[in-house]
Amino acid sequence: MKYIDLHAHMVSRTTDDYEQMALTGCVALTEPAFWAGFDRLSPVVFADYFNRLTSFEPARAAQYGIQHYCWLCLNPKEGEDRELARHVLELIPQFLDRPNVLGIGEIGVNRVTRNEIATFIDHVDLALRYNLLIHIHTPHLEDKYKGTQVIVDTLVDNRRIEPGRVMVDHAEEHTIGMILDRGFWTGLTLYPQTKTSAARAVDMIEMYGSERLCVASACDWGPSLPTAIPHFVLEMRRRGHSDRLIRKVVYENPMAFLSQSPKFRLTRESAESTW
Ligand SMILES: [Zn+2]
């Protein structure tokens, strides 16, 4: 079945992974800027990173017929460094008119510190200034509930925010309700070992429905699976869900959210393919 993976860190993956994704129906993906596994020492490194996200990766994806889009930011973990944040925030605007940049992300918080929240707010302001979509990371494990609440409250307090233009990702059973109730989009990120499994994602869809909800592989340099969405499709089928509902979650929903950016346009071949 054709699908759009809204969250995939392809800089950490091999070209074989693009091939596997294409073979399993991926027609487009979006790549948020994230933490590299170590704290980067200089803002210059981010210029290289943003260059890669806007030139090399779309070219690599195109070899397999996958359309590559991205989100730019200083990630929540390094956002603790306010000086670095100031430099990276100054750097971002020069990349915003590149054809595959959809918005600002994945921003958010990690340990929910005062500095992280300040950097998060600066990124939100940047997105509003340029009328961009926003993609948000919520923390993992013990910080998830508190972090998600702080993010949602911060956004709701800002009257300029249109919730329908914001994706609050990495939702779990105890946070999905508060995200959807406030009108935001939400994402379930599927991991082979830790965090949300395909089975738990299907449980959440059975409990909360499929409105404003997407699934993604969130594949990166850690244990993760670039073909997590096809595994989710299998689990949905195993539970007896219709292809219509599955297609809505893996293709039509991400299409609806992302198409709010004038830059997100599938090629005619991808759009008309009946895979
Ligand atoms: Zn991520």
Residues whose N, C-alpha, C, O or C-beta is under 5 A from the ligand:
A	BS01	ZN	F34
